[in-house]
Amino acid sequence: MSEAKSTQKVEPKKKPHHSVTWLLAVLIGSVFIIEVMVMYLLEVLPPMSKLGSTLLDATLLSTLLFPIFYLLVFRPLVQNIYERIKAEGELRVAAVALEIKDPILITDAQANIVRANKMFLSITGYKLEDIVGKNPRILKSGRQGEHFYEKMWQLLLRNGSWSGEVRIKTNNGHVLPLWLTITAVKNPQLETTHYVAIYNYT
């Protein structure tokens, strides 16, 4: 992999406290509005005992508030727990997959290195802390010109994958001929989030 030419735009994420503030405002407003409605209803109903009025007030308030709390609090909470469990499972699978015999390099959408497996570090002589955050262009041997990498990125961005022979430079300056397969990893919105590069000896 070499210099990225990604055109992906990163959307700013909403800050968590903004979401919490909005949720609290909706819940408080809902309680206030529903309580006003219940009090008005009790006013127009025939007179009843204090106990009966209190029970009816509590019953109506609970019945009307339940759907709101379910939709805004309970269901998102359950969904969040489910997604966390699913993500943890996927991370465990990814961790196992990373330790296959082939050298693997993972970058973010901007082609900054975020992960490499033990085999990649072994054949290149790099330490993980030396390459994380850097562009894979540090591996360029100089044997392949800019046109080669420009063509590679054009095909990768267009097709979502690319395969071909490359020559990478190890940490001690040796040049390795390897077969490289790069695959774009996309999120549900079809935006590229990572690139996975798998190297094989030619």
trRosetta pair geometry for C-beta under 8 A, 3 or more apart (Angstrom, degrees):
i j d omega theta_ij theta_ji phi_ij phi_ji
1 105 6.7 -138 15 96 126 133
1 107 6.5 -154 131 -10 164 141
1 111 6.4 -167 160 -149 124 109
1 136 3.8 66 85 67 95 160
1 139 7.6 69 56 45 65 131
1 180 7.4 -166 -40 -179 63 143
1 182 6.0 114 -83 -96 99 135
1 195 6.7 126 -115 117 146 139
1 197 5.0 -108 -32 -72 117 151
2 111 7.9 -1 104 -179 27 148
2 135 7.5 41 -177 154 40 106
2 136 6.0 -101 -86 93 27 96
2 137 4.9 67 -154 -90 71 77
2 139 7.9 -122 -88 61 69 91
2 140 6.0 60 -111 -73 109 112
2 149 4.1 -47 61 -138 149 135
2 152 7.1 92 30 70 108 139
2 153 7.6 -93 69 -50 92 111
3 111 7.0 119 -172 100 25 156
3 135 6.1 30 -104 169 56 143
3 137 5.1 30 -56 -65 76 129
3 149 6.4 73 36 150 87 140
3 153 7.7 -50 87 -57 68 147
4 107 7.6 -164 -65 137 128 146
4 109 7.9 115 -166 143 152 45
4 110 5.5 161 76 179 158 42
4 111 3.0 -178 -49 3 121 132
4 135 6.9 -130 -4 -135 92 113
4 153 7.1 150 -144 -125 38 130
5 150 7.7 51 -23 -131 152 64
5 153 4.7 89 29 153 113 148
5 157 7.0 -73 85 -44 93 143
6 109 5.5 158 173 160 167 80
6 110 6.0 -123 43 -104 134 44
6 111 6.8 173 -16 -19 117 96
6 157 7.0 178 -110 -102 56 114
6 192 6.7 -126 -140 77 125 135
7 157 7.3 74 10 -154 98 138
8 109 4.9 -60 56 168 151 136
8 110 8.0 -118 57 -66 110 66
8 191 5.9 106 -143 -167 118 94
8 192 5.5 -123 -65 54 143 94
10 109 7.6 158 -73 67 101 141
14 18 5.5 -112 178 70 97 128
14 19 6.0 96 126 -49 126 101
15 18 4.7 94 68 -3 86 106
15 19 7.6 -161 95 -4 49 84
16 19 5.8 -60 -158 35 40 110
16 20 6.3 35 151 -17 73 107
17 20 5.4 -51 -144 39 40 113
17 21 6.1 46 155 -24 68 104
18 21 5.8 -52 -147 35 29 112
18 22 6.4 30 153 -19 63 106
19 22 5.8 -54 -148 36 30 111
19 23 6.3 31 153 -20 64 107
20 23 5.6 -54 -147 36 31 112
20 24 6.3 30 156 -18 65 105
21 24 5.9 -55 -147 37 29 109
21 25 6.3 30 154 -20 63 108
22 25 5.7 -57 -150 36 30 113
22 26 6.4 28 154 -18 65 106
23 26 5.8 -56 -149 36 30 109
23 27 6.3 25 156 -16 66 109
23 72 6.2 154 -143 171 94 114
23 73 7.5 112 -173 -80 125 81
24 27 5.8 -57 -144 39 30 109
24 28 6.0 26 160 -15 67 110
25 28 6.1 -57 -142 40 25 106
25 29 6.0 24 158 -17 62 113
26 29 5.8 -60 -145 41 25 110
26 30 6.1 28 156 -23 64 109
26 68 7.8 -161 144 -175 101 115
26 72 6.4 -156 103 -132 135 158
27 30 5.7 -54 -146 34 28 112
27 31 6.5 28 156 -18 63 104
27 68 7.2 147 -114 139 66 119
27 69 7.4 65 -124 -93 107 76
27 72 6.8 -165 -71 103 93 148
27 73 7.6 50 -88 -48 131 120
28 31 5.8 -52 -149 34 31 110
28 32 6.4 30 153 -19 64 108
29 32 5.7 -57 -148 37 31 112
29 33 6.2 26 158 -15 67 109
30 33 6.0 -57 -143 39 28 106
30 34 6.0 21 162 -13 65 112
30 65 6.7 122 133 -122 114 82
30 68 5.0 159 -176 -179 160 166
31 34 6.2 -61 -142 42 24 105
31 35 6.0 25 160 -20 63 112
31 61 8.0 41 -145 -163 74 106
31 65 6.6 32 -96 -109 71 128
32 35 6.0 -60 -147 36 24 109
32 36 6.5 25 155 -19 62 107
33 36 5.8 -56 -153 34 30 112
33 37 6.5 29 151 -18 64 106
34 37 5.5 -53 -149 37 35 114
34 38 6.3 35 153 -20 67 104
34 61 6.2 118 129 -132 116 67
34 64 4.8 170 -147 110 130 134
34 65 6.0 -176 75 -66 170 85
35 38 5.7 -51 -145 36 33 111
35 39 6.3 34 155 -19 65 105
35 61 6.3 27 -91 -112 72 115
36 39 5.8 -54 -146 37 29 111
36 40 6.4 30 153 -19 63 106
37 40 5.8 -55 -150 35 30 111
37 41 6.4 32 152 -21 64 106
37 64 7.6 -169 78 -162 132 174
38 41 5.6 -53 -148 35 32 113
38 42 6.4 33 153 -19 65 104
38 57 5.6 103 153 -139 130 69
38 60 4.7 150 -119 102 114 131
38 61 5.6 -36 -50 -66 164 82
38 64 7.5 -150 -60 18 109 145
39 42 5.7 -52 -148 35 32 112
39 43 6.6 38 150 -26 62 103
39 57 7.7 36 -79 -122 61 110
40 43 5.5 -53 -155 29 34 116
40 44 6.7 18 155 -10 66 106
41 44 6.2 -65 -151 40 32 100
41 45 6.3 34 153 -27 67 108
41 60 7.0 -161 69 -156 148 168
42 45 5.7 -51 -143 29 33 114
42 53 6.0 80 -154 -150 129 97
42 56 6.7 140 -99 100 103 123
42 57 6.4 -5 -65 -78 143 92
45 48 7.1 -17 120 -11 116 113
45 56 7.9 -90 62 143 168 162
48 52 4.1 -94 152 92 121 131
48 53 5.3 157 82 -56 101 81
48 56 7.3 72 73 -3 154 140
49 52 4.4 93 55 9 83 103
49 53 6.8 -147 93 -6 42 87
50 53 5.7 -55 -146 38 30 113
50 54 6.3 31 154 -21 64 106
51 54 5.8 -55 -147 35 30 110
51 55 6.3 26 156 -16 65 107
52 55 5.9 -55 -145 38 30 109
52 56 6.2 27 157 -17 65 109
53 56 5.9 -56 -144 39 28 109
53 57 6.2 33 154 -23 63 108
54 57 5.6 -54 -149 34 29 115
54 58 6.4 25 156 -16 64 107
55 58 5.9 -56 -147 38 30 108
55 59 6.1 30 156 -20 65 109
56 59 5.7 -54 -142 38 30 112
56 60 6.1 26 161 -15 65 109
57 60 6.3 -62 -147 39 23 105
57 61 6.1 20 158 -17 62 114
58 61 5.8 -59 -143 39 27 110
58 62 6.1 24 160 -17 65 110
59 62 6.1 -58 -146 38 25 107
59 63 6.1 22 158 -18 63 112
60 63 5.8 -58 -142 38 28 110
60 64 6.1 16 164 -10 65 112
61 64 6.3 -64 -144 42 23 102
61 65 5.9 11 163 -11 63 119
62 65 6.1 -66 -138 43 24 103
62 66 6.2 40 162 -44 63 101
63 66 6.2 -41 -150 8 24 116
64 67 7.6 -57 -175 26 34 98
64 68 7.7 19 143 -4 62 113
65 68 5.6 -66 -160 42 50 112
65 69 5.8 41 150 -17 83 109
66 69 6.0 -62 -144 41 29 105
66 70 6.0 30 159 -23 67 110
67 70 5.5 -56 -144 37 30 114
67 71 6.1 22 162 -14 67 109
68 71 6.2 -60 -145 40 26 103
68 72 5.9 -5 168 8 64 119
69 72 6.4 -70 -130 53 23 92
69 73 5.0 -31 -170 32 67 121
69 74 6.3 59 137 -14 78 103
70 73 7.3 -48 -88 53 9 78
70 74 4.8 -39 -133 44 49 123
70 75 5.9 58 161 -25 67 101
71 74 8.0 26 -7 46 17 84
71 75 5.9 -10 -127 23 29 131
72 75 7.9 68 14 41 14 95
72 76 7.0 -22 176 3 28 124
73 76 6.7 -81 -154 43 12 101
73 77 6.2 9 161 -20 58 117
74 77 5.8 -63 -150 35 26 113
74 78 6.4 21 158 -16 65 107
75 78 5.9 -55 -146 37 32 108
75 79 6.2 30 156 -18 65 109
76 79 5.5 -57 -143 41 32 113
76 80 6.1 37 156 -25 67 105
77 80 5.7 -53 -148 33 28 112
77 81 6.6 29 153 -18 62 104
78 81 5.8 -54 -151 35 32 111
78 82 6.4 32 151 -19 65 106
79 82 5.6 -54 -148 37 32 113
79 83 6.3 30 154 -18 66 106
80 83 5.8 -54 -145 37 30 109
80 84 6.4 33 154 -21 64 105
81 84 5.8 -54 -149 34 30 112
81 85 6.5 30 153 -17 64 105
82 85 5.9 -56 -151 36 31 110
82 86 6.3 29 152 -17 65 109
83 86 5.5 -54 -145 40 33 113
83 87 6.1 35 154 -22 67 106
84 87 5.7 -52 -144 36 30 111
84 88 6.4 32 155 -21 64 104
85 88 5.8 -53 -149 34 29 112
85 89 6.6 31 152 -18 62 105
86 89 5.7 -56 -154 35 32 113
86 90 6.4 30 151 -18 66 106
87 90 5.6 -55 -147 38 33 111
87 91 6.3 37 153 -22 66 104
88 91 5.6 -51 -147 34 32 113
88 92 6.6 34 152 -20 63 102
89 92 5.8 -53 -152 32 33 111
89 93 6.6 31 151 -16 65 104
90 93 5.6 -52 -150 37 35 112
90 94 6.2 37 151 -21 67 106
91 94 5.5 -52 -144 38 32 113
91 95 6.3 38 154 -25 65 103
92 95 5.7 -50 -148 31 31 114
92 96 6.7 29 153 -15 62 102
93 96 5.9 -57 -155 36 32 108
93 97 6.2 31 150 -19 67 109
94 97 5.5 -55 -143 39 33 113
94 98 6.3 42 155 -30 65 102
95 98 5.8 -47 -152 24 29 116
95 99 7.3 17 155 -12 58 106
96 99 6.3 -70 -162 36 34 104
97 100 6.3 -18 -172 -23 47 109
98 104 5.8 -134 -143 71 65 143
98 106 7.9 -59 -111 -21 111 127
98 115 6.9 -71 -125 151 140 125
98 117 4.3 179 168 -89 84 112
99 117 5.8 -177 -88 -156 41 122
99 118 6.4 29 -125 18 80 109
99 119 7.9 129 -152 -14 45 101
100 104 7.2 78 50 -30 95 126
100 117 7.4 7 42 161 61 173
100 119 7.6 -57 92 3 52 145
101 119 6.2 113 -178 -90 34 155
102 119 6.5 145 115 97 16 154
102 198 5.3 34 130 -170 136 96
102 199 6.3 172 178 69 91 55
102 200 5.8 -36 -130 -83 117 74
103 116 7.8 -8 -173 -169 85 95
103 117 6.7 -173 -149 62 44 100
103 119 4.6 -133 -84 114 61 97
103 120 3.7 111 -161 -85 94 69
103 122 7.8 -138 -95 50 102 85
103 123 5.5 -76 -72 30 139 131
103 124 7.6 109 -146 -22 146 102
103 178 7.7 -45 50 -147 130 151
103 198 7.4 143 83 -158 55 48
103 199 4.2 -14 70 53 108 113
104 115 8.0 -11 118 116 99 94
104 116 6.8 169 93 -151 61 52
104 117 4.5 52 48 3 99 118
104 119 7.2 68 8 59 73 106
104 120 5.8 -108 49 -38 38 125
104 196 6.7 -20 -164 -170 103 90
104 197 6.9 148 -158 82 51 57
104 198 5.5 -15 -103 -102 79 69
104 199 7.5 -156 -73 16 33 79
105 113 6.4 -57 -172 -126 102 103
105 115 7.6 159 -160 91 41 58
105 116 5.0 -7 -109 -106 68 91
105 120 5.5 143 -61 -138 81 159
105 136 6.5 95 143 -99 151 124
105 196 7.7 152 82 -160 48 44
105 197 4.4 -12 62 62 95 110
105 199 7.5 48 -2 -20 101 107
106 113 7.4 101 80 -154 49 61
106 114 5.5 -59 107 65 94 91
106 115 4.1 6 51 59 117 98
106 116 7.1 -160 21 -71 72 45
106 194 5.8 -4 -173 -178 97 124
106 195 7.1 165 -154 83 51 51
106 196 5.4 -14 -104 -106 82 68
106 197 7.4 -166 -76 22 34 74
107 110 7.7 -118 158 75 107 49
107 111 4.8 16 151 -145 151 39
107 112 5.8 143 -160 64 94 28
107 113 5.3 -54 -98 -90 83 40
107 114 6.1 127 -135 5 28 86
107 135 8.0 47 -131 -133 139 52
107 136 6.6 -85 -63 -29 138 111
107 194 6.5 157 82 -160 45 71
107 195 4.8 -3 56 53 97 98
107 197 7.4 37 -3 -8 100 110
108 111 7.2 -82 67 -11 61 13
108 112 5.1 -3 34 53 105 87
108 114 5.4 90 -43 -37 84 127
108 193 7.2 -62 -156 166 68 55
108 194 5.9 -57 -122 -104 35 68
108 195 7.9 15 88 14 11 79
109 191 7.6 -18 -106 153 148 89
109 192 5.0 130 -123 109 101 90
109 193 5.7 -65 -55 -143 106 20
109 194 6.7 -70 -56 -68 62 29
109 195 7.6 120 -108 -23 35 88
111 135 5.6 42 121 -135 101 88
111 136 6.5 -89 177 13 100 97
111 195 6.5 3 -100 24 70 138
112 133 5.7 -12 179 -152 115 33
112 134 6.9 137 -151 64 74 10
112 135 6.3 -56 -100 -78 55 61
113 116 6.7 -5 -172 -42 119 104
113 131 5.0 -34 92 144 160 92
113 132 5.6 -121 104 -116 96 35
113 133 6.6 -40 62 19 79 23
113 134 5.5 -3 23 61 115 64
113 135 7.3 175 -18 -106 87 13
113 136 6.4 117 -63 -62 104 75
114 132 6.5 54 -132 -143 27 87
114 194 7.2 -81 37 -125 137 111
115 128 7.9 -9 -143 -147 44 115
115 132 7.7 37 -69 -106 33 99
116 120 4.3 -110 -178 83 104 137
116 121 5.7 122 116 -51 119 87
116 126 7.5 29 80 85 164 120
116 128 6.0 -167 50 -113 100 84
116 131 6.4 25 -11 81 142 138
117 120 5.3 100 56 7 67 101
117 121 7.3 -135 103 -1 36 91
118 121 5.7 -60 -150 41 34 109
118 122 6.0 39 152 -27 68 108
119 122 5.4 -52 -144 33 32 116
119 123 6.5 19 163 -11 66 105
120 123 6.5 -62 -147 39 27 98
120 124 6.1 1 165 3 65 118
120 126 8.0 -29 132 53 84 108
120 199 7.0 112 -105 27 90 124
121 124 6.4 -71 -137 51 24 96
121 125 7.7 -159 174 20 55 3
121 126 5.7 -104 -135 74 70 72
121 127 6.7 51 -152 -116 120 27
121 128 6.2 -47 -90 -57 136 75
122 125 7.9 20 176 -65 21 40
123 170 7.1 -115 141 -105 61 117
123 176 6.7 62 160 -96 112 170
123 199 7.8 -138 71 97 151 141
124 139 7.2 -58 -131 -114 134 108
124 168 7.1 -49 -106 127 107 127
124 170 4.8 -168 -151 -130 50 76
124 171 5.9 90 149 -21 73 89
124 176 7.9 -103 -91 11 68 143
125 170 5.0 75 17 173 114 106
125 171 3.6 -127 94 37 108 115
125 172 5.4 11 69 -14 175 92
126 130 5.1 -138 -167 74 92 123
126 131 5.1 46 160 -34 146 123
126 170 7.9 -147 -30 -165 83 65
126 171 5.0 160 -67 -60 66 124
127 130 4.6 93 61 -3 81 108
127 131 7.6 171 82 -1 45 88
128 131 6.6 -79 -155 44 32 93
128 132 5.9 35 161 -34 74 109
129 132 6.2 -40 -127 21 31 113
130 134 8.0 -25 140 3 54 139
130 171 7.7 46 111 -111 155 129
131 134 5.3 -96 -161 44 52 117
131 138 6.9 -153 -125 65 91 146
134 138 5.5 16 144 -18 133 137
135 138 6.7 134 80 -16 62 85
136 139 5.3 -29 -180 18 76 115
136 197 7.3 68 -99 1 160 163
137 140 5.2 -12 -168 -17 61 118
139 168 4.1 -22 169 -151 109 105
139 169 5.9 171 -170 44 46 69
140 144 7.5 -116 -151 57 90 89
140 149 8.0 -34 -106 -64 122 141
140 168 7.4 -55 -85 -128 18 60
140 169 6.6 -2 90 9 29 111
141 144 7.3 67 56 12 92 82
141 167 4.5 -62 29 117 149 97
141 168 6.0 -180 -40 -150 103 12
141 169 4.3 149 -95 -49 70 92
141 175 4.6 76 -138 -123 140 108
142 169 7.6 40 3 -49 84 132
143 167 4.5 2 52 64 140 142
143 175 6.6 91 -27 -156 134 144
144 148 4.1 -71 172 57 107 162
144 149 7.0 117 122 -40 110 85
144 166 6.7 -77 0 -138 154 71
144 167 6.4 151 -18 35 105 95
145 148 5.5 118 62 0 60 98
145 149 7.8 -131 111 6 41 88
146 149 5.9 -61 -154 42 41 105
146 150 6.0 44 151 -24 73 107
147 150 5.6 -53 -143 37 32 114
147 151 6.3 32 158 -18 65 105
148 151 6.1 -60 -155 36 25 108
148 152 6.4 28 149 -22 62 108
149 152 5.2 -48 -145 33 37 118
149 153 6.4 32 158 -16 67 103
150 153 6.1 -58 -150 38 29 105
150 154 6.4 33 151 -23 63 106
151 154 5.6 -52 -148 32 33 115
151 155 6.5 26 157 -12 65 106
152 155 6.2 -64 -155 40 28 104
152 156 6.1 25 153 -20 66 113
152 162 5.5 103 -164 169 78 159
152 164 6.8 -117 -107 36 106 141
152 182 7.9 75 174 27 108 141
153 156 5.4 -53 -137 40 35 114
153 157 6.0 31 164 -16 68 107
154 157 6.3 -60 -146 39 23 104
154 158 6.2 13 158 -12 61 116
155 158 5.8 -63 -141 44 29 107
155 159 5.5 -11 175 15 70 117
155 162 5.0 108 100 -100 110 109
156 159 6.8 -67 -121 53 18 84
156 160 7.3 23 -174 -150 51 4
156 161 6.8 -64 -128 156 66 5
156 162 4.3 -58 -76 -21 87 125
156 182 5.7 -17 -118 97 126 127
156 184 6.7 129 174 -46 87 108
156 195 7.7 21 180 -127 133 130
159 162 7.0 120 66 -66 118 70
160 183 7.0 20 148 -158 78 63
160 184 4.5 -104 -154 40 69 117
160 186 7.4 -46 -134 -33 121 121
160 192 7.9 -167 -124 -90 80 111
161 181 7.1 -4 -173 -175 103 84
161 182 6.4 170 -153 90 54 60
161 183 4.8 -5 -107 -107 97 66
161 184 6.7 -122 -64 8 56 79
162 180 7.9 7 108 112 89 95
162 181 7.4 176 90 -149 47 45
162 182 4.8 3 54 52 90 103
163 179 7.1 13 -174 175 93 92
163 180 6.9 -180 -144 93 51 52
163 181 4.5 -6 -102 -104 93 78
163 182 7.6 -171 -73 21 47 63
164 179 7.5 -154 118 -151 18 65
164 180 6.2 -16 66 59 60 89
165 177 6.5 0 -174 -172 107 92
165 178 7.3 162 -152 87 62 34
165 179 5.6 -42 -96 -100 66 63
165 180 7.3 124 -129 14 16 82
165 202 5.8 38 -123 -85 110 146
166 177 7.8 168 90 -150 37 49
166 178 5.9 -21 67 68 81 83
166 179 7.8 123 20 -125 73 17
166 180 4.7 11 10 -5 121 131
167 175 5.2 15 174 -180 110 106
167 176 6.7 166 -154 78 61 40
167 177 5.3 -28 -98 -94 85 61
167 178 7.4 140 -102 20 33 72
168 175 7.2 162 81 -151 31 59
168 176 5.4 -19 61 58 82 95
168 178 6.2 -13 10 21 107 123
168 199 7.7 -53 5 -117 142 145
169 173 6.4 -22 -171 -142 105 33
169 174 7.2 152 -154 78 58 36
169 175 5.7 -32 -96 -96 66 68
169 176 7.8 169 -92 15 18 78
170 173 6.8 -36 70 35 77 20
170 174 4.6 4 32 57 120 87
170 175 7.7 -143 2 -73 82 21
170 176 6.3 76 -43 -18 101 112
177 201 8.0 72 93 -155 72 61
177 202 5.1 -64 129 33 102 128
178 199 4.4 -5 169 -165 141 106
178 200 6.5 141 -170 66 83 36
178 201 6.3 -58 -117 -99 73 37
178 202 6.3 -176 -132 -21 19 93
179 199 7.1 137 71 -161 49 53
179 200 4.4 -24 61 65 103 95
179 201 7.4 9 14 90 90 10
179 202 5.0 125 -38 -79 92 84
180 197 6.1 -16 -164 -166 102 101
180 198 7.4 148 -154 77 51 45
180 199 5.6 -20 -99 -102 72 71
180 200 7.9 -170 -71 24 30 70
181 197 7.2 156 81 -153 45 51
181 198 4.9 -15 61 59 97 95
181 200 7.6 31 -3 -2 103 107
182 195 5.7 -1 -171 -179 103 111
182 196 7.1 158 -152 81 53 45
182 197 4.9 -16 -99 -99 81 79
182 198 8.0 -179 -78 20 36 64
183 195 7.1 157 78 -157 39 62
183 196 5.0 -15 59 59 92 96
183 198 7.8 17 3 1 104 103
184 192 4.7 -59 -170 -121 117 114
184 194 7.7 151 -161 86 50 46
184 195 5.8 -34 -103 -102 56 76
185 192 6.9 99 68 -153 48 66
185 193 5.6 -61 100 61 94 87
185 194 4.2 1 47 62 124 90
185 195 6.9 -159 9 -82 85 23
185 196 6.1 74 -38 -17 111 102
186 189 8.0 -131 171 72 94 51
186 190 5.2 1 175 -144 136 40
186 191 6.2 143 -152 66 82 28
186 192 5.6 -50 -94 -90 75 48
186 193 6.7 130 -130 4 24 86
187 190 7.3 -82 69 -12 60 14
187 191 5.3 -9 39 56 104 85
187 193 5.2 82 -39 -36 98 126
192 195 7.3 19 -180 -62 119 80
